[in-house]
Each structure stands twice: as structure tokens, then as C-alpha cells.
Amino acid sequence: MAQKNTSQTPSTPAAKAETYEQVQKMHPLYFNIVKRRYWWFAISLIVIIPGIISLFVQGLNLGIDFKGGTMLDMKFNKPVTQTAITDSLNAVGLDGSVQLSNGATVALIRTDALEEDKRNQLLTAIQQKAGDFDRASLKEDKVGPAMGRELTSNAFWALIIASALMLAYISFRFQFAFAISGIIALLHDVLVTVGIFSIFQIQIDSTFVAAVLTVFGYSINDTVVIFDRIRENETRMKRGESYEDVVDKSVWQTMGRSIKTVVTVLIALLSIFLLGGESTKVFALAMLIGVFSGAYSSIFNASQILVEIRKHFGKGGRVVKARA
């Protein structure tokens, strides 16, 4: 007897249930996800459309990594706090980010382009609020907007190349319909994350790009697990069984795994966001939004888009050739 491939098969009771009726009874909160797919699509559009409008109207609040500015590398005589340096920036009317290292005695400050007078005012404020620093080792670098354009271009092409490779791999591993569904769900996650940052004008830096690319890879993982279960159940379809029922069954069989995974990741990211320094907040916040959106799209969007594709382009109705 051939053994089942359980490398990606969740081991929850619902996952072990063989029939659709058994899966329904395993979940006390069960409801038909697939039949309500237009609700999930509408919720996604309600979130995405304002973000797209905001991108066209007010764009993104770019940090100096994108629009240029000044970077100060300072070594203090004793440990300092990010709050003290941030207060120094605010005292002279500047915004910026602070990254501490070497036991909080070295600070990398990113802020707007500084003229000589403004630079001297900032250094004076830092000395008053944060403490003495070694002026001889002070390093100052000017960051031009060209670097930001290059960073944006590289991020864009990274997403394009990643999408193309994922499209090819999922098409080979599953089917082209699965690949299209997965890529649309990934695009949903990127638009949600970028849109929220645009709506609330949260300043972004290079870590935001890293977060978006990380979300892009994380989200497809959960989607592929669900797709794998759909493909497995599709081979066991009985005569007269609908494809919608197979997808709904598959989503619920992997629901426990999906929820446990996302909750674990969200707890870790929330800890970084609340307890980490200012330099990690943008990354952690973008990851929080992206991971939550990715969990939603994997469960409520990707497989539902697959149903729509099958419905309109084939294999979406009743099974003609199936086991009795």
C-alpha cells in the first residue's frame, strides 16, 4: 500500500478527517468560506482602494534613504538613549531616525539635509540632552536622492523577478491557475501594506523595503500549504461533488495550522515593535500589517480566486469523471 505524503499535511484532527461532513463537525465555529467569497473580496477592496487613492493623492512619506539627507555617525563618552537624541532632533525642528550600537555608545543619526548653522544647532542640542561625544571621530555623510531612486528601482525589480519565479514554480508544481491565484493574493498583501503606510503617512526607510520583500516570501508559504491540500483532495473527489466543497474542506483542514503559524509570528513581531528601538519600528510595523494581511489572503482570497478561475475557465463545475 502506498503511503501518503505528509510532509506538508497538518496533523490536526480536522486535517485527518476524510469527508467534508467530518471536517464541518470538527470545527465548532464552522461556516462556508467559499460560498461567501464575494464578501472576502469586498473586504479586501474596502482596504485596498483607499490605499491606492492615497498613493496617487499624497504618495508615501519617504525617509532620507529615498529622498536624501544627512547621516551623522557619533561616538559618545557614555551610553545614551534614543529618546534623548530624538528630543535633540525635535528641539531644532528636525525629524529623523536613530540607530544605536556598541553598547549604546555609538549613534547613527539619519535626518534631513543640514546646512552649517542647522548642523551646529543639532550638535549643541545633542550635547545638552544626550551627553558629550567625541567630535574628532564624528563622521558626516550626505545622502543624495539618486540612492533612493536606485533603492526603489531595485525593490521593484526584486518583486517582479520573485513574482515571475514563483509563477513558474507554482505552475510547474501545481497548475497555472494556482500560480495566478497565489500571485494575485501576494499583490493584495503588498497593496494593503503600502496603502496603510500611505494613508497614515508613516515615514518609510530602507527597512520597509526589506519588510515588504519578507512578507512577499512569507505569505506564499501558507498559500502553498492550502493549495497542496486542495490538490490532494481534488484527486479524491466523488461523483457529483462540487469543486467549491473540495476547496472549502481543504481550507478548513489547514485552518489550525494557518492560525497557529500566524499567531506565533505576530507575537514575535509585536514584541519587536513594542520593545525594540526606533530603528526597528518601521520594519516591525510593516511586517505586522503584511503578515496579518498575508494570513487573510491565504485563507480567504487565494483559494477563492482559484475557484473563480476554475468556474470561468474550466474544472469549476461538477465532476464528470470521479470516483463513485
SEBAKOL-790264 format. One record per residue: chain; x negated, y, z negated of N, C-alpha, C in turn. Coordinates in pm, whole numbers, plus 32768, in hexadecimal, padded with zeros to 4 digits. Layout:
BEGIN
A_X_Y_Z_X_Y_Z_X_Y_Z
...
// end
This chain:
BEGIN
A_7FAB_7F89_8000_8000_8000_8000_7FA8_807C_8000
A_7FC5_80D9_805A_7F75_8153_8063_7F92_81AD_7FED
A_7F2B_81E9_7FB7_7F3C_8243_7F46_7F59_82CF_7F76
A_7FA6_8318_7F25_7FC7_83A2_7F47_7F50_83FC_7F2B
A_7F41_8461_7F7C_7EDA_84C5_7F67_7F0A_8527_7EFE
A_7ECE_8524_7E89_7EFC_8579_7E1A_7E9A_85E8_7DFB
A_7E43_8608_7E58_7DDD_866E_7E3E_7E19_86F6_7E23
A_7E8C_8714_7E62_7ECD_8794_7E4D_7F5A_8782_7E18
A_7F7B_8709_7DEA_8003_86ED_7DBE_8010_870D_7D2B
A_8066_876B_7D03_8079_878B_7C77_80AC_8712_7C2B
A_808A_8706_7BAB_80AD_8692_7B5B_8120_86AC_7AFC
A_816B_8718_7B10_81DD_8735_7ABB_824D_86D4_7AD7
A_82AD_86C0_7A78_831D_8665_7A90_8369_8686_7B0F
A_837D_8707_7B29_83C6_872F_7BA2_837C_8705_7C1F
A_82F7_870A_7C1A_82A8_86E4_7C8F_82B3_864F_7CAB
A_82C9_85FF_7C43_82D3_856F_7C53_835E_8542_7C7D
A_83C0_859A_7C71_8448_8578_7C98_844D_855F_7D2E
A_8492_84F3_7D57_8492_84CD_7DE4_8503_850F_7E32
A_8579_851B_7DFA_85EB_8550_7E43_8605_85E2_7E1F
A_864D_8623_7E77_8670_86B0_7E61_86C5_86BE_7DE4
A_8720_865F_7DCF_8776_8664_7D59_8725_8657_7CD8
A_86BF_8602_7CDA_866A_85F2_7C64_861D_8672_7C45
A_85ED_86B5_7CAE_85A5_8733_7C9B_8600_879C_7C5D
A_867C_87A2_7C8B_86DB_8803_7C55_86F6_87EC_7BC1
A_8702_876D_7B9A_871E_874D_7B0E_86A6_8767_7AB3
A_862D_8762_7AEC_85B4_8777_7A9C_85A6_8808_7A6F
A_85E2_8865_7AB8_85D4_88F3_7A9A_8656_892B_7A61
A_865A_894B_79E1_86D6_8982_79A6_86FE_8A08_79E3
A_869E_8A52_7A1A_86BA_8AD4_7A55_86C1_8ACC_7AEE
A_86D9_8A55_7B23_86D8_8A43_7BB3_8740_8A9A_7BFA
A_8718_8AD4_7C6A_8773_8B14_7CC9_8736_8B02_7D53
A_8787_8B09_7DB9_8757_8AF1_7E41_870B_8B6B_7E74
A_8688_8B5E_7E7D_8633_8BCD_7EA6_8640_8BE8_7F3C
A_8644_8B7E_7F8A_8642_8B8E_801B_86C2_8BD1_804E
A_8733_8BAB_8019_87B1_8BE6_8049_87BD_8C79_8025
A_8770_8CA6_7FC4_8770_8D34_7F9E_86F8_8D7E_7FDA
A_86BE_8D48_8045_8642_8D80_807A_8651_8E11_80A9
A_86C6_8E38_80D7_86D7_8EC2_8104_86D3_8F23_808E
A_86F7_8EF3_8017_86E7_8F46_7F9F_8652_8F61_7F87
A_8601_8EF8_7F92_8571_8F08_7F77_8530_8F63_7FE0
A_855B_8F54_805D_8528_8FAC_80C5_854D_903E_80A8
A_85C9_9051_8079_85F7_90DA_805C_85A8_9118_7FE9
A_858C_90C8_7F81_853E_90FA_7F10_84B3_9125_7F3F
A_8476_90D4_7F94_83F2_90F6_7FC9_83F6_9178_8018
A_845C_9188_806C_8467_9202_80BB_847E_927C_8063
A_84C9_926C_7FF6_84E3_92DB_7F9A_8460_930D_7F5C
A_8402_92B1_7F47_8380_92D6_7F0D_8321_930A_7F79
A_8321_92C9_7FED_82BF_92E8_8056_82DD_936B_809E
A_835B_9383_80C1_837D_93F8_8113_8357_947C_80D0
A_8377_9492_804F_8348_950F_8010_82B0_951D_8013
A_8269_94AE_8005_81D7_94B3_8009_81A4_94DC_8092
A_81E1_94A7_80FB_81B9_94CC_8183_81D5_9560_819C
A_824B_958F_8170_826D_961D_8180_8207_9674_8137
A_81E3_9649_80BB_8182_9695_806D_80FA_9698_80B1
A_80D4_962A_80F1_8053_9626_8138_804F_968D_81A9
A_80C0_969D_81EF_80C5_96FD_825C_80CF_978D_8229
A_8117_97A0_81B8_8130_9827_8186_80BA_985C_8135
A_808B_980E_80D1_8021_9840_807A_7FA2_97ED_807C
A_7FA5_977C_80C0_7F2C_972B_80CD_7EFE_96F0_8049
A_7E7F_96CD_8044_7E43_9695_7FCB_7DED_96FD_7F86
A_7DE6_96F3_7F02_7D92_974C_7EB3_7D04_9712_7EB1
A_7CB2_9740_7F0F_7C2E_9705_7F21_7BC9_973C_7EBE
A_7B78_96E3_7E87_7B0A_970B_7E30_7A90_9731_7E82
A_7A23_974E_7E3E_79AC_977E_7E86_796B_9711_7ED9
A_798B_9692_7EBC_7956_9627_7F0F_7987_9635_7F9F
A_79FA_9679_7FB0_7A36_9688_8033_7A26_9716_806B
A_7A3A_977A_8017_7A39_9804_8049_79B6_984D_802E
A_7959_980D_7FE8_78DA_984D_7FCB_78D9_9894_7F45
A_7862_98B0_7F11_7857_98F2_7E90_77C9_98E6_7E5A
A_77C0_98EA_7DD5_773E_98E6_7D93_7739_9872_7D30
A_76C7_982F_7D2C_76B0_97C6_7CCA_763A_97ED_7C71
A_7652_97E9_7BEF_75EA_9808_7B8D_75C7_978B_7B3F
A_7547_9769_7B3B_7516_96F6_7AF0_74C8_972E_7A78
A_7503_971C_79FF_74CB_975D_7989_74A7_96F5_791F
A_7437_970D_78DA_740C_96B7_786D_7411_9706_77EB
A_7462_96D4_778B_7477_971A_770C_7419_96E2_76A1
A_7403_9735_763C_73AA_970E_75CE_73EC_96AC_756E
A_7472_96A5_7570_74BD_9647_751D_753C_9620_7568
A_757E_95B3_753F_75F8_9587_7585_7663_95F4_7587
A_76AA_95FB_75F6_7715_965E_7608_7796_9614_762B
A_7803_965E_762D_7885_9624_7651_78B6_9660_76D4
A_7908_9615_771B_7942_9647_7797_799D_96BF_777B
A_79DF_96BB_7708_7A3A_9729_76E5_79F0_97AC_76D9
A_7979_97A8_769D_792B_9823_768B_7903_985F_7711
A_78D9_980A_776F_78B0_983C_77F2_7928_986A_7843
A_7997_9820_7838_7A12_9849_787E_7A43_98D0_784C
A_7A3B_98E4_77C7_7A61_9965_778E_7A06_99D5_77C2
A_7988_99B4_77D6_792A_9A18_780C_7950_9A3F_789A
A_7976_99DD_78EA_79A4_99F9_7972_7A20_9A52_7971
A_7A7F_9A2E_791C_7AFC_9A7A_7914_7AE6_9B08_78E3
A_7A82_9B18_788B_7A66_9B9C_7852_7A3B_9C01_78BA
A_79FF_9BD1_7928_79D2_9C2D_7992_7A29_9C20_7A0F
A_7A9E_9BDF_79FE_7AFE_9BD6_7A6B_7ADD_9B72_7AD7
A_7A9D_9B03_7AB1_7A78_9A9D_7B12_7ABB_9A19_7AF4
A_7AD3_99CB_7B5C_7B00_9941_7B4E_7A8D_98E7_7B77
A_7A91_986C_7B47_7A29_980F_7B6F_7A34_978C_7B24
A_79D7_9733_7B40_79D3_96B1_7AFD_794C_96A0_7AB9
A_794C_964F_7A51_78D3_963A_7A01_78BB_95A5_79F2
A_7841_957A_7A09_781B_94EE_79F6_77A1_94E9_799B
A_77B0_94A4_7929_7744_949A_78C7_76FC_9415_78D3
A_767B_9417_78B4_762B_939D_78B8_75B8_93A8_7855
A_7569_933C_784A_74F3_933B_77F3_7515_9366_7764
A_757C_9321_772D_75A3_9340_76A4_75E2_93C9_7694
A_7629_93F7_76FB_766E_9479_76FC_760D_94EF_76EE
A_758F_94DA_7716_752F_9549_7713_7515_9582_779F
A_7546_953D_7807_7538_956C_7890_75C3_957E_78CB
A_75D9_95F3_7906_765C_9612_7940_764E_9637_79D3
A_76A6_95F9_7A24_76AF_961D_7AB1_7732_9669_7AC2
A_7725_96EA_7AE0_779A_9742_7AE9_77B5_9763_7B7B
A_782F_974B_7BA7_785A_9770_7C2E_78BF_97E1_7C23
A_78A7_984D_7C69_7902_98BF_7C63_78FE_990A_7CE8
A_7948_9979_7CED_794D_99C7_7D69_78C4_9A03_7D87
A_78B5_9A31_7E04_7837_9A72_7E2B_781D_9AEB_7DD2
A_77A5_9AF3_7D9B_7784_9B5B_7D3A_7727_9BC5_7D74
A_7750_9C41_7D61_76F5_9CB0_7D7C_7698_9CBF_7D03
A_7631_9D10_7D10_75CE_9D1D_7CA6_760C_9D4C_7C22
A_7663_9DB2_7C29_76A0_9DE7_7BAF_76F8_9D7E_7B6B
A_7749_9D39_7BBB_77A3_9CD3_7B83_7752_9C60_7B49
A_76E6_9C3E_7B88_7690_9BD2_7B57_7656_9BF6_7ACF
A_7626_9C70_7AC0_75ED_9C9A_7A40_7657_9C9E_79D2
A_76D0_9CCC_79F5_773E_9CCD_7994_775E_9C3F_7964
A_775E_9BE0_79C2_777D_9B56_799E_7711_9B1B_7944
A_7694_9B32_7965_7627_9AFC_7914_762A_9B36_7887
A_764B_9BB6_787C_7656_9BF4_77F8_76C8_9BB6_77A8
A_773A_9BA0_77EB_77AE_9B65_77A7_7790_9AD7_777A
A_774A_9A8C_77CE_7727_9A02_77AA_76CB_9A00_7732
A_766A_9A5A_772E_760E_9A5E_76BD_7657_9A82_763C
A_76B9_9ADA_7645_7705_9B03_75CF_7762_9A94_759C
A_77A3_9A4E_75F8_7809_99EE_75D0_77D6_995F_75C5
A_7773_9939_7619_7744_98AF_761A_76BD_989E_75D5
A_766A_9905_75D3_75E9_98FB_7592_7576_9919_75F2
A_74FE_9919_75BD_7487_9939_760E_7469_98CB_7672
A_7436_98F4_76E5_740E_9895_774C_7386_98BE_7783
A_7345_9861_77C5_72C0_9878_77FC_72CB_98C0_7882
A_72B3_9942_7884_72BF_9990_78FF_7256_9969_7966
A_71E3_9938_7937_7179_9913_7995_71A1_989B_79EB
A_71F3_9840_79B2_721B_97C8_79FD_72A2_97D8_7A42
A_72DE_984F_7A39_735F_9869_7A78_7355_985A_7B11
A_73AD_9808_7B49_73B1_97F4_7BDA_7436_9828_7C10
A_742E_9870_7C7D_74A6_98AA_7CBA_74A8_9886_7D4E
A_7518_984D_7D7A_7527_9826_7E06_75A7_9862_7E3E
A_759E_988E_7EB9_7612_98C2_7F00_764B_9851_7F57
A_76CE_983C_7F4C_7712_97D5_7F9B_7765_981B_8005
A_7748_9800_8084_7790_9840_80F1_780D_97F2_8116
A_786E_9833_8157_78E9_97EF_8180_78D2_9782_81E7
A_7860_9785_822B_7843_971D_828F_783D_9693_824E
A_780A_968D_81D3_7803_960E_818B_788F_95D8_8171
A_78EC_9633_814E_7976_960B_8136_79B8_95D5_81B3
A_799E_9616_8224_79D7_95E6_82A3_79A1_955C_82C5
A_7921_9547_82AB_78E6_94C4_82C6_7920_945A_826B
A_7935_947D_81EB_7970_9420_818B_79FD_93FA_81B5
A_7A4D_945E_81DE_7AD6_9444_820A_7AD8_93EC_8286
A_7A7F_940B_82E5_7A78_93BB_8360_7A51_932B_8343
A_79EF_9318_82EC_79C4_9290_82C9_7A33_9242_8284
A_7A7D_9285_822B_7AEC_9243_81E6_7B59_921A_8249
A_7B76_9273_82A9_7BDC_9256_830D_7BB5_91DD_8360
A_7B39_91D9_838E_7B0E_916A_83E0_7B02_90E9_838E
A_7AE3_90F6_830E_7AE0_907F_82B8_7B6A_9040_82AE
A_7BD2_9095_82A2_7C5C_9061_829C_7C84_9022_8321
A_7C5D_9061_8390_7C80_902C_8413_7C3D_8FA3_8429
A_7BBC_8F9B_840A_7B73_8F1D_841E_7BA9_8EB0_83C1
A_7BC4_8ED5_8343_7BFB_8E73_82E3_7C83_8E41_8313
A_7CD8_8E9D_8345_7D5C_8E76_8377_7D50_8E16_83ED
A_7CF5_8E35_844A_7CE3_8DE0_84C0_7CB4_8D54_849A
A_7C54_8D4E_843C_7C20_8CCC_8411_7C8A_8C7D_83C6
A_7CD7_8CC0_8371_7D43_8C7D_832A_7DAE_8C4B_838B
A_7DCD_8C9E_83EE_7E30_8C78_8453_7E03_8BF9_849C
A_7D83_8BF6_84C0_7D4F_8B81_8507_7D4D_8B05_84AD
A_7D21_8B17_8430_7D16_8AA5_83D6_7D9F_8A6B_83B5
A_7DFF_8AC1_838F_7E83_8A90_836A_7ECB_8A53_83E2
A_7EB6_8A8C_845A_7EF0_8A52_84D2_7EBA_89C6_84EA
A_7E37_89B3_84D2_7DF9_8931_84E3_7E24_88D0_8475
A_7E28_8903_83FA_7E48_88AE_8386_7EDC_888C_837F
A_7F31_88EB_83A5_7FC1_88D7_83A2_7FFA_88E8_842F
A_803B_895C_8444_8071_897F_84C6_8068_8A16_84D5
A_807A_8A45_8550_8071_8AD5_8569_80DD_8B21_851D
A_8154_8AE6_850E_81C0_8B27_84C5_8199_8B40_8434
A_8154_8AE0_83F7_8123_8AF1_836D_80BF_8B64_8367
A_8065_8B6A_83C9_7FFE_8BD1_83CA_803B_8C5D_83D4
A_809B_8C6F_842F_80DC_8CF1_843D_8123_8D18_83BC
A_8167_8CBA_837D_81AE_8CD6_82FF_814D_8D02_8292
A_80DC_8CBC_8289_8079_8CDD_8223_803B_8D65_8238
A_801B_8D89_82B5_7FDC_8E0A_82D2_803E_8E7C_82B7
A_80BC_8E6A_82D9_8120_8ED2_82BC_812D_8EE8_8226
A_8129_8E7B_81D9_812E_8E87_8147_80B4_8ED0_8111
A_803F_8EB6_814B_7FC5_8EFD_8121_7FCE_8F91_8142
A_8003_8FB1_81B7_8015_903E_81DC_8073_9082_8179
A_80D7_903B_814C_8133_906E_80E6_80E7_9096_8068
A_808C_9041_803B_8041_905B_7FBF_7FE8_90D6_7FCC
A_7FA7_90E3_8040_7F50_9156_8057_7FA1_91D7_805A
A_8014_91D6_80A0_8067_924E_80AA_80A1_9276_8023
A_80C6_9214_7FD3_80FB_9232_7F4D_8090_9276_7EF8
A_8018_923C_7EF7_7FAB_9273_7EA5_7F83_92FF_7ED3
A_7F69_930E_7F53_7F40_9390_7F89_7FB0_93F6_7F79
A_802B_93CC_7F91_809D_9427_7F86_80B1_945E_7EFB
A_80A5_9409_7E96_80B5_9436_7E0B_8047_9499_7DE6
A_7FCD_947F_7E10_7F5F_94DD_7DF5_7F78_9562_7E3B
A_7FB6_955E_7EB1_7FD4_95DA_7EF7_8045_9627_7EB5
A_80AE_95E2_7E8E_8122_9623_7E50_80FA_966D_7DD1
A_80AC_962C_7D7D_8085_9667_7CFC_8000_96B2_7D04
A_7FC8_96BB_7D7B_7F4C_9705_7D93_7EDE_96DF_7D30
A_7ECD_965D_7D1D_7E62_962A_7CC9_7DE1_962E_7D1A
A_7D7B_966C_7CE3_7CFF_967B_7D2E_7CBC_95F4_7D43
A_7C90_95DC_7DBE_7C52_955D_7DDF_7BBD_9570_7DFB
A_7B73_9506_7DE1_7AE3_9506_7DFE_7AC0_9483_7E44
A_7A41_9465_7E4E_7A17_93EC_7E96_7A4A_936C_7E55
A_7A63_936E_7DD1_7A96_92F6_7D8E_7B24_92D5_7DBB
A_7B6D_933A_7DE9_7BF4_9323_7E1D_7BEF_92CA_7E99
A_7B8E_92E4_7EF0_7B7D_9292_7F68_7B5E_9201_7F40
A_7B07_91F0_7EDD_7AE5_916A_7EAE_7B60_9123_7E76
A_7BB5_916E_7E2E_7C2D_9134_7DF5_7C8E_9105_7E61
A_7CA2_9157_7EC8_7CFD_9134_7F35_7CCD_90B6_7F7D
A_7C4C_90AE_7F98_7C14_9038_7FDA_7C21_8FBC_7F81
A_7C11_8FCE_7EFE_7C20_8F5E_7EA1_7CB0_8F2D_7E9F
A_7D0F_8F8A_7E99_7D9D_8F67_7E9B_7DBE_8F1C_7F1B
A_7D84_8F48_7F89_7D9B_8F0A_800B_7D79_8E75_8007
A_7D09_8E55_7FC7_7CDF_8DCA_7FBE_7D2C_8D7D_7F55
A_7D4D_8DC0_7EE4_7D94_8D7B_7E78_7E22_8D54_7EA2
A_7E68_8DB0_7EE1_7EF4_8D9B_7F01_7F09_8D26_7F60
A_7EB1_8D16_7FC2_7EC4_8CAB_8024_7EB4_8C22_7FE4
A_7E6A_8C1A_7F75_7E54_8B99_7F33_7ED7_8B5F_7F00
A_7F26_8BB0_7EB9_7FA5_8B81_7E85_8006_8B62_7EF6
A_8002_8BB2_7F60_805A_8B9B_7FD2_803B_8B16_8015
A_7FBA_8AF5_8023_7F92_8A77_8063_7FC1_89FF_8010
A_7FBF_8A0B_7F8B_7FEF_899D_7F36_8083_8981_7F53
A_80D2_89EB_7F5E_8160_89DA_7F7D_8172_89A1_8009
A_8125_89D3_8068_812C_89A0_80F1_810B_890B_80F6
A_80A8_88E3_80A9_807F_8857_80A7_80F2_87FE_8076
A_813A_882E_8011_81AC_87E1_7FDE_821F_87DE_8044
A_8234_884E_808A_829C_8850_80F1_827D_87EA_815E
A_8200_87E9_818C_81D7_878A_81F4_81E9_86FA_81C4
A_81C6_86E0_8147_81D3_8659_8111_8265_862F_810B
A_82BB_8689_80DC_834A_8668_80D1_838E_8660_8159
A_8357_86AB_81BA_8393_86AA_823F_838B_8620_827F
A_8321_85D6_8261_8312_854F_829A_8373_84EC_8259
A_83B1_8513_81E9_840C_84BA_81A1_849F_84E2_81B2
A_84B7_853D_820E_8540_856C_8220_859D_84FA_824C
A_8614_84FA_8214_8677_8495_8237_86D8_84CD_829E
A_871D_8473_82E1_877B_849D_8347_87E6_84F9_830C
A_87FB_856B_834E_885F_85CA_8320_882D_862D_82BA
A_87B2_861E_828A_877A_867A_8227_8749_86F9_826C
A_8766_876D_8233_873F_87EB_8273_86B1_8812_824E
A_8672_885D_82A7_85EA_888D_828E_85E9_88EF_8219
A_8653_893B_820B_865E_8999_819A_8656_8950_8115
A_869A_88DC_810C_8696_888F_8090_8609_885A_8073
A_85C4_8833_80DC_853B_8800_80CB_84DF_886F_8097
A_84EC_88E6_80CE_8499_8956_80A2_84BB_897D_8013
A_853D_8985_7FF4_8566_89AA_7F6D_8533_8943_7F07
A_853D_88C5_7F2A_8509_885A_7ED4_8472_886A_7EBE
A_842A_8887_7F29_8399_8894_7F20_836F_890A_7EC9
A_83B6_897A_7ED8_8396_89F1_7E87_83A9_89D3_7DF4
A_8416_898E_7DD1_8430_8971_7D45_83D1_8906_7D0E
A_83A4_88AC_7D64_8344_8848_7D36_82BD_8887_7D10
A_829A_88F5_7D51_821B_8938_7D35_822D_89B2_7CDB
A_82A9_89CB_7CAE_82C4_8A44_7C60_8274_8A47_7BDE
A_826D_89D7_7B97_8224_89D3_7B19_8192_89F6_7B2B
A_8154_89BE_7B93_80C8_89DA_7BB0_80B5_8A6D_7BD2
A_810E_8AA5_7C23_8102_8B32_7C4D_810C_8B90_7BD5
A_816D_8B78_7B7E_8182_8BD1_7B0B_810D_8BC8_7AAA
A_80DF_8B50_7A8C_806F_8B3F_7A2E_7FF1_8B83_7A63
A_7FD9_8B74_7AE4_7F61_8BB0_7B1E_7F65_8C48_7B17
A_7FD6_8C83_7B41_7FDC_8D15_7B46_7FDC_8D51_7AB9
A_801E_8D11_7A59_801F_8D45_79D1_7F92_8D45_7996
A_7F47_8CDA_79AE_7EBD_8CD1_797D_7E67_8D42_79B6
A_7E74_8D57_7A3A_7E24_8DC0_7A7A_7E4F_8E4B_7A4B
A_7ED1_8E61_7A3D_7F02_8EE3_7A11_7ED5_8F05_7983
A_7ED0_8EA2_792C_7EA2_8EBA_78A3_7E10_8EE8_78A4
A_7DBD_8EA5_78F4_7D30_8ECC_78FE_7D21_8F58_7937
A_7D6D_8F78_79A1_7D64_8FFB_79DF_7D98_9069_7983
A_7E03_904C_793A_7E39_90AE_78DD_7DD4_90CD_786F
A_7D8D_9068_7842_7D25_907D_77DD_7CB7_90D8_7813
A_7C8E_90C1_7890_7C27_9116_78CD_7C5A_91A6_78DB
A_7CD8_91B4_7903_7D10_923A_7917_7D1B_9287_7894
A_7D43_9245_7829_7D59_9289_77A9_7CD8_929A_7759
A_7C81_9237_7761_7C0A_9237_770B_7B89_925A_7756
A_7B8C_9254_77DA_7B15_9273_7827_7AFD_9308_7830
A_7A8E_932D_786B_7A6C_93BA_7878_7AB5_93FB_78EC
A_7A9E_947E_78FA_7ADE_94CB_7965_7AB5_9497_79EF
A_7A3D_9467_79FA_7A0C_943B_7A7D_7A52_93BF_7AB1
A_7A95_9373_7A59_7ADA_92F8_7A83_7B70_9309_7A8F
A_7BA6_937D_7A67_7C37_938E_7A63_7C77_9388_7AEE
A_7C39_93C8_7B50_7C72_93C8_7BD7_7C75_9339_7C0D
A_7C07_92F1_7BFD_7C01_9266_7C2B_7C6A_9211_7BE6
A_7C71_921D_7B60_7CCF_91CA_7B14_7D60_91EB_7B37
A_7D80_926C_7B46_7E08_9293_7B67_7E30_9262_7BF2
A_7DD6_9272_7C54_7DF3_9241_7CDA_7E05_91A9_7CDA
A_7DB5_9162_7C8C_7DC2_90D1_7C83_7E44_90AA_7C40
A_7E6B_90F2_7BD6_7EEA_90D6_7B92_7F5F_90E1_7BF3
A_7F63_914E_7C3D_7FCF_9163_7C9D_7FCA_90F9_7D0B
A_7F52_90E1_7D40_7F43_9083_7DAE_7F63_8FF4_7D88
A_7F36_8FC9_7D13_7F4F_8F3F_7CE7_7FE4_8F2A_7CCD
A_8025_8F8B_7C8C_80B5_8F7F_7C73_8101_8F7B_7CF8
A_80DB_8FD6_7D54_811B_8FD8_7DD7_80FF_8F57_7E23
A_8085_8F23_7E16_8062_8EA7_7E59_80B3_8E31_7E27
A_80CB_8E2B_7DA4_811D_8DBF_7D6D_81AC_8DC9_7DA2
A_81DF_8E45_7DA8_8267_8E5A_7DDC_826F_8E30_7E6E
A_8210_8E5C_7EBF_8216_8E3E_7F4E_8203_8DA9_7F69
A_81B0_8D66_7F1A_819B_8CD7_7F2E_821B_8C88_7F14
A_8263_8CAE_7EAB_82DC_8C64_7E85_8355_8C90_7ED6
A_8367_8D13_7EE3_83E5_8D47_7F19_83DE_8D76_7FAB
A_8366_8D87_7FE2_835E_8DBB_806A_8324_8D59_80D0
A_82AE_8D23_80B3_8265_8CD5_8118_82B8_8C5F_814C
A_82EA_8C0D_80EF_8337_8B98_811B_83BD_8BBF_8159
A_83F4_8C32_812D_8474_8C60_8166_8460_8C94_81F5
A_83ED_8CD4_820C_83CC_8CFF_8294_83BA_8C84_82ED
A_837F_8C1B_82B5_8370_8B9E_8300_83F8_8B67_8329
A_8459_8B6C_82CE_84E1_8B3D_82EE_851B_8B8D_8362
A_8507_8C12_835E_853C_8C67_83C9_84FA_8C47_844F
A_8477_8C31_844D_8430_8C10_84C9_8463_8B8B_8502
A_8471_8B27_84AB_84A4_8AA6_84D7_8534_8AB2_8509
A_8581_8B07_84C9_860E_8B18_84EE_861C_8B53_8579
A_85C6_8BB2_859B_85D3_8BF8_861A_857D_8BBB_868A
A_8514_8B72_8664_84B9_8B3F_86CB_84AB_8AA7_86CA
A_84FF_8A65_867E_84FC_89D4_8682_84E8_8993_85FC
A_851B_891A_85EC_8510_88C7_8574_8553_8908_84FA
A_85B4_895F_8511_85F2_89A2_84A0_867A_896C_847C
A_86B4_8919_84D2_873A_88E9_84B5_8738_8864_846F
A_8790_880C_8499_8797_8787_845E_8733_8729_84A0
A_8709_86C7_8456_86A6_866B_848A_86EA_8608_84E9
A_86AE_85F6_855B_86E4_859A_85BD_86A8_850F_85A8
A_8624_850B_859A_85E0_848C_8583_85A7_848D_84F6
A_85DF_8442_849F_85B1_843D_8414_85D3_83B8_83D9
A_85A1_839F_8362_85BA_8320_8321_864B_8317_82F7
A_8683_82A3_82FF_870E_828F_82D6_8717_828B_823F
// end
